[in-house]
Amino acid sequence: QVQLVESGGGLVQPGGSLRLSCTASRSIFNINAAMGWYRQVPGKERELVAAIGRGGATNYSDSVKGRFTISRDNAGNTMYLQMNSLKPEDTAVYYCNVLYSWGKGTLVTVSS
């Protein structure tokens, strides 16, 4: 069981940017498996917003494509989510995931 900790959330105005980080207790993000960022708002199911997998292939939810970018460092210790042109509907708790491990989440609030 790898421990994951998200950071970088906060309050940002519409159109602004945030960079989320997910740091693992051991190198994990360089394995041959899918991994990614999810988000959840009250009353809705947790949804995958960005994933990165074998060979570095990436996949994005239609709602964030062109605005968000998922990446990871070469050592596999940290996974990132760069979020640009943020919208109020991006407000959610963001979670990182790999295999069966989840972080506790970091809150992103997009509001004026």
N, CA, C and O of each residue as an XYZ file, in Angstrom:
448
protein
N       0.840     -1.183      0.000
C       0.000      0.000      0.000
C       0.884      1.247      0.000
O       1.602      1.510      0.965
N       0.825      2.002     -1.083
C       1.604      3.218     -1.186
C       0.776      4.395     -0.657
O      -0.429      4.474     -0.898
N       1.425      5.292      0.054
C       0.756      6.470      0.583
C       0.870      7.612     -0.418
O       1.948      7.872     -0.953
N      -0.251      8.296     -0.671
C      -0.299      9.397     -1.615
C      -0.782     10.651     -0.905
O      -1.713     10.594     -0.102
N      -0.160     11.774     -1.196
C      -0.535     13.043     -0.605
C      -0.647     14.092     -1.694
O       0.324     14.383     -2.392
N      -1.852     14.666     -1.836
C      -2.070     15.735     -2.797
C      -1.775     17.085     -2.162
O      -1.911     17.257     -0.951
N      -1.373     18.032     -2.986
C      -1.160     19.396     -2.532
C      -1.370     20.350     -3.700
O      -1.409     19.928     -4.856
N      -1.504     21.629     -3.396
C      -1.612     22.639     -4.426
C      -2.996     23.216     -4.627
O      -3.162     24.158     -5.401
N      -3.992     22.673     -3.949
C      -5.332     23.200     -4.071
C      -5.469     24.541     -3.376
O      -4.578     24.980     -2.649
N      -6.603     25.180     -3.614
C      -6.847     26.468     -3.004
C      -7.937     27.218     -3.723
O      -8.656     26.656     -4.549
N      -8.058     28.495     -3.403
C      -9.046     29.377     -4.010
C      -8.412     30.137     -5.166
O      -7.350     30.742     -5.015
N      -9.064     30.102     -6.313
C      -8.570     30.792     -7.492
C      -9.741     31.407     -8.239
O     -10.844     30.860     -8.236
N      -9.504     32.540     -8.875
C     -10.549     33.194     -9.651
C     -10.747     32.513    -10.997
O      -9.817     31.894    -11.515
N     -11.944     32.615    -11.575
C     -12.150     32.062    -12.913
C     -11.109     32.591    -13.890
O     -10.776     33.776    -13.886
N     -10.603     31.692    -14.725
C      -9.555     32.043    -15.667
C      -8.157     31.857    -15.131
O      -7.185     31.952    -15.880
N      -8.043     31.594    -13.847
C      -6.746     31.409    -13.225
C      -6.204     30.009    -13.397
O      -6.798     29.173    -14.079
N      -5.062     29.763    -12.766
C      -4.376     28.480    -12.890
C      -3.942     27.950    -11.537
O      -3.688     28.715    -10.607
N      -3.860     26.636    -11.439
C      -3.313     25.953    -10.283
C      -2.548     24.735    -10.769
O      -2.866     24.162    -11.812
N      -1.537     24.345    -10.004
C      -0.803     23.120    -10.279
C      -0.904     22.212     -9.071
O      -0.408     22.539     -7.993
N      -1.549     21.068     -9.257
C      -1.667     20.088     -8.201
C      -0.514     19.098     -8.264
O      -0.041     18.745     -9.344
N      -0.067     18.654     -7.095
C       0.979     17.649     -7.007
C       0.493     16.481     -6.168
O      -0.255     16.662     -5.207
N       0.917     15.297     -6.534
C       0.644     14.092     -5.760
C       1.972     13.402     -5.509
O       2.617     12.920     -6.440
N       2.378     13.355     -4.246
C       3.657     12.774     -3.875
C       3.433     11.414     -3.222
O       2.603     11.275     -2.324
N       4.176     10.420     -3.680
C       4.039      9.055     -3.193
C       5.126      8.711     -2.186
O       6.211      9.293     -2.195
N       4.815      7.751     -1.313
C       5.775      7.316     -0.307
C       6.910      6.493     -0.897
O       7.940      6.305     -0.251
N       6.734      6.008     -2.100
C       7.779      5.340     -2.831
C       7.542      5.553     -4.317
O       6.452      5.955     -4.724
N       8.546      5.289     -5.117
C       8.400      5.432     -6.556
C       7.305      4.505     -7.057
O       7.359      3.293     -6.848
N       6.301      5.090     -7.727
C       5.156      4.305     -8.164
C       4.615      4.778     -9.504
O       4.011      3.989    -10.231
N       4.814      6.030     -9.845
C       4.182      6.583    -11.035
C       4.891      6.228    -12.334
O       4.455      6.640    -13.409
N       5.973      5.473    -12.248
C       6.677      5.013    -13.443
C       6.401      3.550    -13.762
O       7.099      2.970    -14.594
N       5.417      2.944    -13.135
C       5.087      1.546    -13.396
C       4.203      1.436    -14.627
O       3.640      2.422    -15.101
N       4.096      0.215    -15.131
C       3.280     -0.041    -16.310
C       1.821     -0.234    -15.896
O       1.305     -1.352    -15.877
N       1.181      0.863    -15.572
C      -0.214      0.842    -15.163
C      -0.801      2.233    -15.341
O      -0.086      3.235    -15.350
N      -2.109      2.270    -15.480
C      -2.790      3.547    -15.585
C      -2.835      4.232    -14.222
O      -2.890      3.569    -13.186
N      -2.812      5.528    -14.232
C      -2.887      6.325    -13.026
C      -3.450      7.683    -13.409
O      -3.393      8.082    -14.572
N      -3.993      8.389    -12.428
C      -4.548      9.661    -12.818
C      -5.150     10.475    -11.699
O      -5.019     10.163    -10.515
N      -5.813     11.529    -12.123
C      -6.479     12.461    -11.240
C      -7.985     12.348    -11.404
O      -8.501     12.270    -12.519
N      -8.676     12.343    -10.278
C     -10.131     12.318    -10.233
C     -10.623     13.542     -9.475
O      -9.857     14.191     -8.762
N     -11.900     13.852     -9.633
C     -12.494     14.897     -8.825
C     -13.916     14.520     -8.442
O     -14.567     13.716     -9.110
N     -14.383     15.117     -7.355
C     -15.708     14.802     -6.854
C     -16.326     16.036     -6.210
O     -15.666     16.768     -5.473
N     -17.601     16.249     -6.503
C     -18.376     17.307     -5.874
C     -19.547     16.664     -5.146
O     -19.946     15.555     -5.501
N     -20.112     17.329     -4.134
C     -21.234     16.742     -3.405
C     -22.387     16.374     -4.330
O     -22.773     17.154     -5.200
N     -22.933     15.171     -4.131
C     -24.067     14.717     -4.906
C     -23.728     14.094     -6.239
O     -24.628     13.664     -6.961
N     -22.458     14.033     -6.584
C     -22.048     13.449     -7.852
C     -20.985     12.384     -7.624
O     -20.274     12.398     -6.618
N     -20.890     11.463     -8.574
C     -19.891     10.413     -8.499
C     -18.505     10.969     -8.782
O     -18.343     11.952     -9.505
N     -17.511     10.316     -8.194
C     -16.139     10.680     -8.492
C     -15.852     10.385     -9.961
O     -16.177      9.304    -10.453
N     -15.253     11.331    -10.654
C     -15.011     11.179    -12.079
C     -13.536     11.323    -12.408
O     -12.814     12.105    -11.791
N     -13.110     10.555    -13.390
C     -11.748     10.656    -13.886
C     -11.632     11.887    -14.765
O     -12.419     12.061    -15.696
N     -10.664     12.739    -14.482
C     -10.460     13.934    -15.291
C      -9.216     13.844    -16.158
O      -9.170     14.447    -17.230
N      -8.212     13.107    -15.719
C      -6.984     12.977    -16.492
C      -6.266     11.709    -16.094
O      -6.161     11.398    -14.907
N      -5.768     10.969    -17.078
C      -5.051      9.730    -16.818
C      -3.792      9.671    -17.665
O      -3.723     10.246    -18.751
N      -2.804      8.968    -17.144
C      -1.567      8.730    -17.877
C      -1.205      7.273    -17.686
O      -1.308      6.743    -16.579
N      -0.782      6.625    -18.753
C      -0.520      5.203    -18.686
C       0.728      4.787    -19.420
O       1.703      5.532    -19.521
N       0.668      3.564    -19.933
C       1.805      2.957    -20.594
C       2.335      3.823    -21.726
O       1.580      4.291    -22.578
N       3.645      4.026    -21.720
C       4.267      4.832    -22.747
C       3.994      6.313    -22.631
O       4.348      7.081    -23.525
N       3.371      6.724    -21.545
C       3.077      8.125    -21.344
C       1.819      8.600    -22.037
O       1.563      9.803    -22.086
N       1.029      7.686    -22.573
C      -0.219      8.066    -23.212
C      -1.149      8.725    -22.205
O      -1.254      8.280    -21.063
N      -1.815      9.776    -22.628
C      -2.698     10.523    -21.741
C      -4.121     10.517    -22.257
O      -4.369     10.340    -23.450
N      -5.048     10.713    -21.337
C      -6.462     10.753    -21.664
C      -7.124     11.777    -20.749
O      -6.817     11.849    -19.559
N      -8.038     12.571    -21.316
C      -8.682     13.633    -20.561
C     -10.188     13.596    -20.731
O     -10.707     13.225    -21.784
N     -10.873     13.987    -19.678
C     -12.299     14.218    -19.785
C     -12.554     15.349    -20.775
O     -11.773     16.296    -20.862
N     -13.647     15.244    -21.519
C     -13.979     16.281    -22.488
C     -14.097     17.655    -21.837
O     -13.818     18.669    -22.476
N     -14.501     17.693    -20.589
C     -14.716     18.961    -19.917
C     -13.420     19.697    -19.576
O     -13.448     20.897    -19.305
N     -12.285     18.992    -19.586
C     -11.021     19.623    -19.227
C      -9.998     19.585    -20.352
O      -8.950     20.223    -20.253
N     -10.281     18.857    -21.407
C      -9.335     18.720    -22.506
C      -8.968     20.089    -23.072
O      -9.833     20.919    -23.349
N      -7.670     20.300    -23.237
C      -7.173     21.570    -23.727
C      -6.854     22.564    -22.634
O      -6.198     23.574    -22.888
N      -7.309     22.294    -21.417
C      -7.050     23.178    -20.286
C      -6.168     22.537    -19.226
O      -5.379     23.227    -18.581
N      -6.289     21.228    -19.037
C      -5.529     20.511    -18.017
C      -4.453     19.660    -18.672
O      -4.621     19.187    -19.796
N      -3.340     19.469    -17.958
C      -2.263     18.620    -18.430
C      -1.760     17.750    -17.291
O      -1.401     18.257    -16.228
N      -1.732     16.440    -17.511
C      -1.213     15.511    -16.516
C       0.223     15.150    -16.868
O       0.566     15.009    -18.042
N       1.058     15.001    -15.851
C       2.451     14.642    -16.070
C       3.000     13.973    -14.823
O       2.336     13.934    -13.787
N       4.209     13.447    -14.924
C       4.878     12.811    -13.797
C       6.373     13.020    -13.934
O       6.875     13.213    -15.041
N       7.094     12.982    -12.810
C       8.528     13.173    -12.888
C       9.201     11.868    -13.298
O       8.593     10.798    -13.249
N      10.463     11.973    -13.702
C      11.185     10.811    -14.221
C      11.392      9.723    -13.169
O      11.421      8.538    -13.499
N      11.534     10.116    -11.926
C      11.745      9.154    -10.847
C      10.471      8.437    -10.441
O      10.535      7.408     -9.767
N       9.329      8.949    -10.830
C       8.066      8.322    -10.493
C       7.566      8.613     -9.095
O       6.690      7.906     -8.596
N       8.101      9.639     -8.451
C       7.708      9.969     -7.091
C       6.557     10.967     -7.024
O       5.874     11.068     -6.005
N       6.346     11.697     -8.104
C       5.349     12.755     -8.087
C       4.577     12.784     -9.392
O       5.146     12.637    -10.474
N       3.272     12.977     -9.273
C       2.409     13.160    -10.421
C       1.772     14.538    -10.308
O       1.446     14.988     -9.209
N       1.595     15.207    -11.445
C       1.114     16.576    -11.455
C      -0.154     16.723    -12.286
O      -0.433     15.923    -13.179
N      -0.906     17.755    -11.970
C      -2.025     18.170    -12.802
C      -1.976     19.687    -12.924
O      -2.295     20.406    -11.977
N      -1.577     20.164    -14.090
C      -1.582     21.589    -14.371
C      -2.964     21.974    -14.862
O      -3.452     21.419    -15.846
N      -3.598     22.918    -14.187
C      -4.958     23.330    -14.506
C      -4.942     24.798    -14.904
O      -4.602     25.666    -14.099
N      -5.310     25.069    -16.143
C      -5.363     26.425    -16.670
C      -6.788     26.790    -17.054
O      -7.650     25.922    -17.196
N      -7.021     28.080    -17.219
C      -8.335     28.584    -17.628
C      -9.446     27.986    -16.778
O     -10.447     27.499    -17.304
N      -9.268     28.024    -15.482
C     -10.203     27.376    -14.575
C     -11.577     28.024    -14.610
O     -11.713     29.237    -14.767
N     -12.587     27.184    -14.460
C     -13.980     27.593    -14.481
C     -14.639     27.242    -13.150
O     -14.170     26.342    -12.454
N     -15.717     27.936    -12.784
C     -16.403     27.598    -11.533
C     -16.804     26.131    -11.454
O     -16.785     25.550    -10.369
N     -17.164     25.521    -12.574
C     -17.558     24.126    -12.572
C     -16.400     23.167    -12.328
O     -16.623     21.966    -12.175
N     -15.169     23.669    -12.288
C     -14.020     22.852    -11.919
C     -13.892     22.698    -10.406
O     -13.075     21.910     -9.930
N     -14.686     23.439     -9.658
C     -14.639     23.355     -8.203
C     -14.957     21.941     -7.748
O     -16.005     21.393     -8.089
N     -14.053     21.353     -6.979
C     -14.206     19.976     -6.524
C     -13.043     19.623     -5.614
O     -12.074     20.373     -5.491
N     -13.162     18.469     -4.981
C     -12.024     17.873     -4.309
C     -11.322     16.988     -5.323
O     -11.946     16.123     -5.937
N     -10.042     17.198     -5.496
C      -9.257     16.463     -6.474
C      -8.423     15.401     -5.783
O      -7.757     15.671     -4.784
N      -8.465     14.180     -6.330
C      -7.773     13.036     -5.770
C      -6.817     12.441     -6.789
O      -7.123     12.404     -7.980
N      -5.663     11.976     -6.332
C      -4.787     11.208     -7.204
C      -4.938      9.731     -6.885
O      -5.264      9.350     -5.761
N      -4.694      8.906     -7.897
C      -4.891      7.473     -7.760
C      -3.879      6.700     -8.591
O      -3.565      7.073     -9.721
N      -3.378      5.623     -8.016
C      -2.611      4.626     -8.740
C      -2.862      3.283     -8.066
O      -2.767      3.165     -6.845
N      -3.184      2.270     -8.875
C      -3.565      0.963     -8.350
C      -4.698      1.139     -7.336
O      -5.725      1.735     -7.660
N      -4.525      0.631     -6.118
C      -5.575      0.723     -5.103
C      -5.336      1.849     -4.108
O      -6.016      1.920     -3.085
N      -4.386      2.725     -4.390
C      -4.044      3.796     -3.468
C      -4.691      5.107     -3.881
O      -4.704      5.470     -5.057
N      -5.229      5.811     -2.889
C      -5.839      7.117     -3.080
C      -5.287      8.090     -2.047
O      -5.013      7.718     -0.906
N      -5.129      9.332     -2.463
C      -4.835     10.369     -1.506
C      -6.109     10.807     -0.818
O      -7.196     10.338     -1.155
N      -5.981     11.707      0.149
C      -7.144     12.218      0.867
C      -7.813     13.378      0.149
O      -8.898     13.802      0.544
N      -7.192     13.891     -0.886
C      -7.779     14.930     -1.702
C      -7.306     16.322     -1.345
O      -6.874     16.586     -0.223
N      -7.396     17.206     -2.321
C      -7.111     18.618     -2.116
C      -8.234     19.423     -2.762
O      -8.631     19.150     -3.895
N      -8.736     20.407     -2.043
C      -9.899     21.168     -2.493
C      -9.480     22.289     -3.426
O      -8.593     23.083     -3.113
N     -10.134     22.338     -4.579
C      -9.966     23.421     -5.536
C     -11.285     24.183     -5.614
O     -12.327     23.603     -5.920
N     -11.235     25.471     -5.338
C     -12.419     26.315     -5.403
C     -12.181     27.430     -6.406
O     -11.260     28.232     -6.249
N     -13.012     27.477     -7.435
C     -12.903     28.489     -8.479
C     -14.083     29.441     -8.316
O     -15.225     29.083     -8.603
N     -13.800     30.638     -7.858
C     -14.858     31.588     -7.551
C     -14.314     33.000     -7.534
O     -13.143     33.229     -7.231
N     -15.194     33.958     -7.867
C     -14.841     35.365     -7.773
C     -15.021     35.896     -6.355
O     -14.766     37.072     -6.099
